[in-house]
Amino acid sequence: MYVIVDIQGQQFKVEQDQKLFVHRINADQGSTVEYEKVMLVDNDGAVTVGAPTIKGAKVVLEVLSHVKGDKVIVFKKKKRKGYRKLNGHRQQFSEVKVKEIIA
């Protein structure tokens, strides 16, 4: 069984006990979070598609940790003008585990 759920503006295909990285969730480490924007449920071949979501379906996630992603380097340069700009960015992520799928 898997579902497609919207977590903070991104759609994820999740299954039971799966670990994934999502954008930073404002919740403490070890707490549980519920998302009710379930758009598709596949229960062993029986597919249910929401319009736009399925009522009564939700996904329960457990926040395992908060981590930073890899550094992304942004380098801008204009040739023969002496313009160089170096910038870096590290995205904040939360590692979550799917505890329960209610569909």
C-alpha positions as CSV (number, residue, x, y, z in Angstrom):
1,M,0.0,0.0,0.0
2,Y,1.3,3.4,-0.9
3,V,-0.2,6.9,-1.0
4,I,0.8,10.2,-2.6
5,V,0.7,13.0,0.0
6,D,1.3,16.8,-0.1
7,I,3.9,17.7,2.6
8,Q,4.6,21.4,2.7
9,G,4.0,22.0,-1.0
10,Q,5.8,18.9,-2.3
11,Q,4.2,15.6,-3.3
12,F,5.8,12.4,-2.0
13,K,5.0,8.8,-2.7
14,V,5.2,7.2,0.8
15,E,4.8,3.7,2.2
16,Q,4.6,2.3,5.7
17,D,7.9,2.6,7.7
18,Q,9.6,4.6,5.0
19,K,12.2,7.3,5.9
20,L,12.4,10.5,3.8
21,F,13.7,14.1,4.0
22,V,11.2,16.9,3.7
23,H,11.6,20.7,4.1
24,R,12.0,21.7,7.7
25,I,9.0,21.0,9.9
26,N,8.4,23.2,12.9
27,A,8.0,20.3,15.3
28,D,10.2,18.9,18.1
29,Q,12.4,15.8,17.5
30,G,10.5,12.7,18.3
31,S,7.0,14.2,17.9
32,T,4.4,13.1,15.5
33,V,2.8,15.2,12.7
34,E,-0.3,14.4,10.7
35,Y,-0.9,15.5,7.0
36,E,-4.4,15.2,5.5
37,K,-3.7,16.2,1.9
38,V,-3.7,12.7,0.6
39,M,-4.2,12.8,-3.2
40,L,-4.0,9.1,-4.2
41,V,-4.3,5.8,-2.4
42,D,-3.1,2.5,-3.9
43,N,-4.3,-0.5,-1.7
44,D,-2.9,-3.6,-3.5
45,G,-4.2,-2.5,-7.0
46,A,-7.3,-0.7,-5.8
47,V,-6.5,2.9,-6.7
48,T,-8.5,5.8,-5.3
49,V,-7.9,9.3,-6.7
50,G,-9.0,12.3,-4.8
51,A,-10.6,15.5,-6.3
52,P,-8.3,17.1,-5.1
53,T,-7.9,15.2,-1.8
54,I,-9.4,12.0,-0.3
55,K,-11.6,12.8,2.7
56,G,-10.7,10.9,5.9
57,A,-7.3,9.8,4.7
58,K,-4.2,11.0,6.5
59,V,-0.5,10.1,7.0
60,V,1.1,10.2,10.4
61,L,4.8,11.1,10.4
62,E,7.4,10.9,13.2
63,V,10.2,13.6,13.2
64,L,13.5,11.8,13.6
65,S,16.0,14.6,13.3
66,H,16.6,18.0,11.8
67,V,19.6,18.2,9.3
68,K,21.2,20.5,6.8
69,G,21.5,19.5,3.1
70,D,24.6,19.7,1.0
71,K,26.1,23.1,0.3
72,V,25.1,24.7,-3.0
73,I,27.6,27.1,-4.5
74,V,26.2,30.1,-6.4
75,F,28.9,31.9,-8.4
76,K,28.2,34.8,-10.7
77,K,30.8,36.5,-13.0
78,K,30.8,39.0,-15.8
79,K,33.9,38.6,-18.0
80,R,36.2,41.6,-18.4
81,K,34.2,43.7,-15.9
82,G,35.8,42.6,-12.6
83,Y,32.5,41.4,-11.2
84,R,32.5,38.2,-9.2
85,K,30.0,37.2,-6.6
86,L,30.2,34.0,-4.5
87,N,27.3,32.8,-2.4
88,G,26.6,29.5,-0.6
89,H,23.4,28.0,0.7
90,R,22.5,24.9,2.8
91,Q,18.8,23.9,2.9
92,Q,17.2,22.9,6.2
93,F,15.6,19.4,6.1
94,S,13.7,17.2,8.6
95,E,14.2,13.5,8.5
96,V,10.8,11.8,9.0
97,K,9.5,8.3,9.3
98,V,6.0,7.2,8.2
99,K,4.4,5.6,11.2
100,E,0.9,5.1,10.0
101,I,-1.2,5.5,6.8
102,I,-5.0,5.9,7.5
103,A,-7.0,5.5,4.3
